[in-house]
């Protein structure tokens, strides 16, 4: 079978919206999380949606405007996708706002956390806010007029603005002005932190920054008559395209690209339901947007800013803190190299501490026997202890070579800063291969031991970022395996030099051999199924999009191979289709921690084979990025990961199952209830008890 029927596939963009719906459902579920954690999911949903419009919708808009009518593998044209996206997003925004305003806001008020408007406050408090506005906000505001003498003002991506109708007096015709709500200030102002609010009643009150600005517009337009003010927000195309053949200095080109995001075309315009048609048309005309790009929203815009509420010191409204296990400190007194020499070591973050990953670099930087450190950096954050350790190593005279991926979307600014800092202390900094993002997570340390050189590796599924190491589930493998070390060394030579190496012994490397090898292992399970009816595959990833791999999985299912897919986000495969995918099950786990690890397990007739790594099964990961999947050789570690996968597959609390119609429903089996993330935390506690004296 060739599996060309479009009904056998799910649209990539709509599948992502289904994923974001599952994120929203975490906020909608009144029993799932404490109050502030539910607010967090509202924030995550909203920020996700903003980025989706900046990248994915912007790309489809480009196709539509170019007149492209080609259909996707599931049979949709660009215009059909835009129409369905709008329908789904409008419904989701309505659900989000009902949840926030009708459920969470009243529930928070009962807990002593209130959202108030300036008009609700006493005259004394309004005066205090007016003084605060004059001192802290007024100086950074710039009112901009729009008339024959003033061009329509530029408005940057994600900017929140007030469109103001204004006149000289009662008889004058209305004029238009715009005031940008400053993004450099907190969106939510906590009143008990403002001078003049001394109620001491224990209630935490917030106002939206735009409400304060709107109520003090008279200070910006003295002696003018302000008729009405209307809030609006816009989202621009933020996908930076880099023509690397023309970019002699990639660092400067990326910096220019980041600045250009402010000027991308508008792909979404959020307006209030009360905005008059005249102002709406004025904005649409001057911003160049069509009706399909306009979204009427009743309530605050940009609810991603609600993440600021997590700063409230109310532990009773949050999840209990996760205190990770520290296996290296407990067992080896922090001597990581000794631990790795004994055998391979696997950590499962955030249940196991991320600190050993930092310590691996830090110890190497201080160790006089360490000669060199090579590492890839994709997203490291704004205050990276790992980069500081690499700088310390370079300053100590060690050979430090770092592949910094400048094209890591929305993290380019941090990476540019770190790249320059590393270069300043003498580290060798490379920016990867032309046309390919480097997404692999690799560290290679060379150490002199007993007059010989020994190599130590850290191979991961997640970024070298301690902050995300606390909230993303990811694997870290520490090993001194020589075969893997040879492959990683060859890969670094290809990334930093002119090596054309394309034959890797054990490592799967995109774009060279990842897809080919994955499909070969799928087909090997078909052969085992034909021989012994024992074909078995379990894959855990963020997204499954690649058509070639999906067809291979369909073929395997037709031959009786049992396949379980744990896919957090996009899944373009449809499970449970009679005669096509009836032996395939797809689940998605959405919980307290972001399921980010990638694991690919093949039964192989009882000779279990397991790969972990950075690659999802998407064309971009297989063709357009440098990715790695690394084999796990230690049988005990394979059994541990397989146990992890089996536990996730048994989840009937946080897991959603995909139907043959591509819809998702919460798994709700009979007792016992299995919340995989909670059980991982419980096992963590048990592990601590076992390790304690």
Residue pairs with C-beta under 8 A, 6 or more apart in sequence:
1 554
1 555
1 558
1 580
2 551
3 550
3 551
3 554
3 555
3 580
6 71
6 73
6 74
6 75
7 74
7 75
8 554
8 574
8 577
8 580
8 581
9 73
9 74
9 547
9 550
9 572
9 573
9 574
10 74
10 571
10 572
10 573
10 574
10 662
11 72
11 74
11 76
11 81
11 84
11 572
12 72
12 74
12 545
12 570
12 572
13 56
13 57
13 60
13 81
13 85
14 81
14 84
14 85
14 88
15 569
15 570
15 571
15 572
15 662
16 52
16 56
16 569
16 570
17 52
17 85
17 88
17 89
17 92
18 662
18 663
18 664
19 568
19 569
19 570
19 588
20 45
20 48
20 49
20 52
20 92
21 88
21 92
21 664
22 588
22 590
22 656
22 664
23 41
23 44
23 45
23 48
23 590
24 41
24 42
24 45
24 92
24 95
24 96
24 99
25 590
25 666
26 32
26 33
26 38
26 41
26 590
26 591
27 38
27 39
27 41
27 42
27 45
27 96
27 99
27 100
27 104
28 95
28 99
28 103
29 38
30 103
32 38
33 40
33 41
33 319
33 592
34 316
34 317
34 318
34 319
35 104
35 107
35 108
35 111
35 317
36 309
36 310
36 312
36 314
36 317
36 318
37 317
37 318
37 319
37 592
38 104
39 100
39 104
39 108
39 306
39 309
39 310
40 306
40 307
40 309
40 310
42 96
42 99
42 100
42 104
42 303
42 306
43 303
43 304
43 305
43 306
43 307
44 304
44 307
45 92
45 96
46 96
46 302
46 303
46 304
46 306
47 304
47 307
49 89
49 92
50 158
50 235
50 302
50 304
51 410
53 235
53 267
53 268
54 157
54 235
54 236
54 237
54 238
54 239
54 264
54 267
55 238
55 239
55 409
57 82
57 85
57 267
57 268
58 236
58 237
58 238
58 239
58 264
58 265
58 267
59 239
60 78
60 81
60 82
60 85
61 78
61 82
61 237
61 265
61 267
62 237
63 78
64 78
64 79
64 82
68 77
68 78
69 77
69 78
69 79
70 77
71 77
72 81
73 547
73 572
74 572
76 84
82 292
83 292
86 292
89 295
90 295
93 295
93 297
96 303
97 297
97 298
97 299
100 299
100 303
100 306
101 299
105 115
108 114
108 115
109 115
111 314
111 317
112 202
112 203
112 204
113 203
113 204
113 206
113 309
113 312
113 314
113 317
114 203
114 204
114 205
114 206
115 205
115 206
115 207
115 208
116 191
116 205
116 206
116 207
117 207
117 211
118 126
118 129
118 207
118 211
118 212
118 215
119 215
121 129
124 196
125 191
125 196
125 197
126 215
127 196
128 194
128 195
128 196
128 197
129 191
129 194
129 196
129 207
129 212
129 215
130 216
130 219
131 195
131 196
132 194
132 195
132 196
132 212
133 212
133 213
133 216
133 219
134 216
134 219
136 185
137 182
137 185
137 209
137 212
137 213
137 216
138 216
138 219
138 220
140 182
140 184
140 185
141 179
141 180
141 182
141 213
141 220
142 179
142 180
143 164
143 177
143 178
143 179
143 220
143 221
144 150
144 153
144 177
144 178
144 179
145 175
145 176
145 177
146 152
146 153
146 175
146 176
146 177
146 178
146 286
147 175
147 176
152 286
153 178
154 262
154 263
155 161
155 178
155 180
155 234
155 287
156 236
156 262
157 234
157 235
157 236
157 238
157 261
157 262
157 264
158 183
158 233
158 234
158 235
158 236
158 302
159 180
159 181
159 183
159 233
159 234
160 180
160 181
160 183
160 187
160 210
160 231
160 232
160 233
160 301
160 302
161 178
161 179
161 180
161 181
161 231
161 232
161 233
161 234
162 178
162 179
162 180
162 181
162 210
162 213
162 214
162 217
162 229
162 230
162 231
162 232
163 176
163 177
163 178
163 229
163 230
163 231
163 232
163 275
163 279
163 282
163 283
164 176
164 177
164 178
164 179
164 217
164 221
164 226
164 228
164 229
164 230
165 174
165 175
165 176
165 226
165 227
165 228
165 229
165 230
165 279
166 174
166 175
166 176
166 177
166 221
166 224
166 225
166 226
166 227
167 173
167 174
167 175
167 224
167 225
167 227
168 224
168 225
169 225
170 225
172 225
174 227
176 279
176 282
177 221
179 213
179 217
179 220
181 187
181 209
181 210
181 213
182 209
185 209
186 209
186 308
187 208
187 209
187 210
187 302
187 305
187 308
188 206
188 207
188 208
188 209
188 305
188 306
188 308
188 309
189 206
189 207
189 208
189 209
189 212
190 204
190 205
190 206
191 197
191 205
191 206
191 207
192 199
192 204
192 205
197 205
204 312
206 309
208 300
210 231
210 300
214 229
214 231
217 226
217 229
218 226
228 276
230 271
230 272
230 274
230 275
230 276
230 279
231 271
231 272
231 301
232 269
232 270
232 271
232 272
232 275
232 283
232 301
233 269
233 270
233 301
233 302
234 266
234 268
234 269
234 270
234 287
235 266
235 267
235 268
235 269
235 270
236 261
236 262
236 263
236 264
236 265
236 266
236 267
237 261
237 264
237 265
237 267
238 261
238 264
238 410
239 264
239 409
240 254
240 257
240 258
240 260
240 261
240 407
240 409
240 412
241 257
242 250
242 253
242 254
242 257
242 407
244 250
244 253
244 434
244 435
245 434
247 253
250 406
250 431
251 406
251 416
251 419
251 420
251 431
254 406
254 407
254 412
254 416
255 412
255 416
257 412
258 412
258 413
265 288
266 287
266 288
266 289
266 293
267 289
267 293
268 289
268 293
268 295
269 283
269 284
269 287
269 289
269 293
269 294
269 295
270 295
270 297
270 301
271 280
271 283
271 294
271 295
271 296
271 297
272 296
272 297
272 298
273 296
273 297
273 298
275 296
280 294
283 289
284 290
284 291
284 294
310 318
315 321
319 592
322 350
322 351
322 470
322 681
324 349
324 350
324 351
324 352
324 353
324 354
324 470
324 684
325 351
325 352
325 353
325 684
325 687
325 688
325 691
326 352
326 353
326 355
326 356
327 345
327 347
327 352
327 353
327 356
327 691
328 334
328 335
328 336
328 339
328 345
328 356
328 359
329 355
330 691
331 339
331 691
332 338
332 339
334 359
334 363
335 363
336 356
336 359
336 360
336 363
336 478
337 363
337 367
337 447
337 456
339 345
339 478
340 456
340 478
340 479
340 480
341 454
341 480
343 634
344 477
344 478
344 479
344 481
344 632
344 633
344 634
344 637
345 477
345 478
345 479
346 475
346 476
346 477
346 478
346 632
346 634
346 637
346 640
346 641
347 353
347 354
347 356
347 357
347 475
347 476
347 478
348 473
348 474
348 475
348 597
348 644
348 680
349 462
349 469
349 470
349 472
349 473
349 474
349 475
349 476
350 469
350 470
350 471
350 472
350 473
350 593
351 473
351 680
351 681
351 683
351 684
352 476
352 684
354 466
354 469
354 470
354 476
355 466
356 476
356 478
357 386
357 458
357 460
357 464
357 466
357 469
357 476
358 385
358 386
358 389
358 466
360 443
360 445
360 456
360 458
360 478
361 373
361 375
361 386
361 389
361 390
361 393
361 443
362 385
362 389
362 392
364 370
364 373
364 389
364 393
364 398
364 445
364 447
365 373
365 389
365 390
365 392
365 393
365 396
365 398
366 392
366 396
367 447
369 447
369 448
369 449
370 393
370 398
370 445
370 446
370 447
370 448
371 398
371 399
371 446
371 447
371 448
371 453
372 398
372 399
372 400
372 401
372 444
372 445
372 446
373 390
373 393
373 398
373 399
373 400
373 401
373 443
373 444
373 445
373 446
374 400
374 401
374 402
374 442
374 443
374 444
374 445
374 492
374 496
375 386
375 390
375 401
375 402
375 403
375 442
375 443
375 444
375 464
376 402
376 403
376 405
376 438
376 440
376 441
376 442
376 443
376 495
377 386
377 387
377 402
377 403
377 404
377 405
377 415
377 418
377 464
378 405
378 408
378 411
378 438
378 439
378 441
378 463
378 464
379 408
379 411
379 414
379 415
379 463
379 464
379 465
379 468
380 386
380 387
380 414
380 415
380 418
380 463
380 464
380 465
381 414
381 465
381 466
381 467
381 468
382 414
384 414
384 418
384 464
384 465
384 466
385 466
386 464
386 466
387 418
387 421
387 422
390 400
390 402
390 422
390 427
391 421
391 422
391 425
391 427
393 400
394 400
394 422
394 425
394 426
394 427
395 425
395 426
399 428
400 422
400 426
400 427
400 428
401 427
401 428
401 429
401 430
401 492
401 496
402 419
402 422
402 427
402 428
402 429
402 430
403 430
403 431
403 432
403 438
403 492
403 495
403 496
404 415
404 418
404 419
404 422
404 429
404 430
404 431
405 415
405 431
405 432
405 437
405 438
405 439
406 412
406 415
406 416
406 419
406 431
406 432
407 432
407 437
408 415
408 437
419 429
419 431
422 429
423 429
428 496
430 495
430 496
432 438
432 495
432 626
433 494
433 495
433 626
435 624
436 511
436 624
436 625
436 626
437 624
437 625
437 626
438 495
438 625
438 626
439 614
439 615
439 621
439 625
439 626
439 627
440 491
440 509
440 613
440 614
440 626
440 627
440 628
441 459
441 460
441 461
441 462
441 463
441 464
441 613
441 614
441 628
442 457
442 458
442 459
442 460
442 488
442 491
442 492
442 628
443 457
443 458
443 459
443 464
444 455
444 456
444 457
444 485
444 488
444 489
444 492
445 455
445 456
445 457
446 453
446 454
446 455
447 453
447 454
447 455
447 456
448 454
454 480
455 480
455 482
455 485
455 489
456 478
456 479
456 480
457 477
457 478
457 479
457 480
457 481
457 484
457 485
457 488
458 476
458 477
458 478
459 476
459 477
459 479
459 484
459 488
459 612
459 613
459 628
459 630
460 474
460 475
460 476
460 477
460 614
461 474
461 475
461 476
461 596
461 597
461 598
461 599
461 612
461 613
461 614
462 468
462 469
462 472
462 474
462 475
462 476
462 596
462 597
462 614
468 596
471 593
471 594
472 593
472 594
472 596
473 593
473 594
473 595
473 596
473 597
473 677
474 596
474 597
475 597
475 599
475 612
475 641
477 612
477 630
477 632
477 637
479 633
481 633
483 505
483 506
484 506
484 507
484 630
484 631
486 505
487 504
487 505
487 506
487 507
487 509
488 507
490 499
490 501
490 504
491 501
491 504
491 507
491 509
491 626
491 628
493 499
493 501
494 500
494 501
495 626
502 512
504 512
504 513
506 630
506 631
507 628
507 629
507 630
507 631
508 514
508 517
508 518
508 611
508 613
508 615
508 628
508 629
508 630
509 626
509 627
509 628
510 615
510 621
510 622
510 623
510 625
510 626
510 627
510 628
511 622
511 623
511 624
511 625
511 626
514 615
514 621
514 622
514 627
514 629
515 546
515 548
515 549
515 622
515 623
518 549
518 552
518 600
518 617
518 629
519 548
519 549
519 552
521 600
521 602
521 604
521 609
522 537
522 549
522 552
522 553
522 555
522 556
522 561
522 602
523 552
523 555
523 556
524 602
524 604
525 535
525 536
525 537
525 556
525 561
525 602
525 603
525 604
526 535
526 555
526 556
526 559
526 561
528 534
528 535
528 561
528 603
528 604
528 605
529 535
529 556
529 559
529 560
529 561
530 559
531 605
532 605
533 560
534 603
534 605
534 606
535 556
535 559
535 560
535 561
535 562
535 603
536 561
536 562
536 563
536 601
536 602
536 603
537 553
537 556
537 561
537 562
537 563
537 564
537 601
537 602
537 603
538 563
538 564
538 565
538 566
538 599
538 600
538 601
538 642
538 645
538 649
539 563
539 564
539 565
539 566
539 567
539 599
539 600
539 601
539 617
540 565
540 566
540 567
540 595
540 597
540 598
540 599
540 600
540 645
540 648
541 565
541 566
541 567
541 568
541 598
541 600
541 616
541 617
542 567
542 568
542 569
542 570
542 595
542 596
542 598
542 616
543 567
543 568
543 569
543 570
543 571
543 616
543 617
543 618
544 550
544 565
544 567
544 570
544 571
544 572
544 573
544 616
544 617
544 618
545 570
545 572
545 616
545 617
545 618
545 619
546 617
546 618
546 619
546 622
547 572
549 617
550 572
550 573
553 563
553 565
553 573
553 581
553 584
554 573
554 580
554 581
554 584
556 563
556 583
557 563
557 580
557 581
557 582
557 583
557 584
558 579
558 580
560 583
561 583
562 583
563 583
563 584
563 585
564 584
564 585
564 587
564 645
564 649
565 571
565 573
565 575
565 584
565 585
565 586
565 587
566 587
566 588
566 589
566 595
566 645
566 648
566 649
567 586
567 587
567 588
568 588
568 589
568 590
568 594
568 595
568 596
569 588
570 618
571 586
571 588
571 658
573 581
573 584
573 586
574 580
574 581
574 658
574 660
574 661
574 662
575 581
575 584
575 585
575 586
575 658
575 659
575 660
576 582
576 584
576 585
576 659
576 660
577 660
581 660
585 649
585 657
586 657
586 658
587 648
587 649
587 651
587 655
587 656
587 657
587 658
587 667
588 655
588 656
588 658
588 664
589 595
589 648
589 651
589 654
589 655
589 656
589 676
589 677
590 654
590 656
591 654
591 675
591 676
591 677
592 677
593 677
595 648
597 612
598 612
598 613
598 614
598 615
598 616
598 629
599 610
599 611
599 612
599 641
599 644
599 645
600 610
600 611
600 612
600 629
601 608
601 609
601 610
601 638
601 641
601 642
601 645
602 608
602 609
602 610
608 635
608 638
608 642
609 631
610 631
610 632
610 637
610 638
610 641
610 642
611 629
611 630
611 631
611 632
612 629
612 630
612 632
612 641
613 627
613 628
613 629
613 630
614 621
614 627
614 628
614 629
615 621
615 622
615 625
615 627
615 628
615 629
621 627
632 638
632 641
644 680
647 674
647 676
647 679
647 680
648 655
648 676
650 674
650 676
651 667
651 674
651 675
651 676
652 667
652 668
652 669
652 673
652 674
653 667
653 673
653 674
653 675
653 678
654 675
654 676
654 677
655 666
655 667
655 676
656 664
656 665
656 666
656 667
657 664
657 665
657 667
658 664
659 665
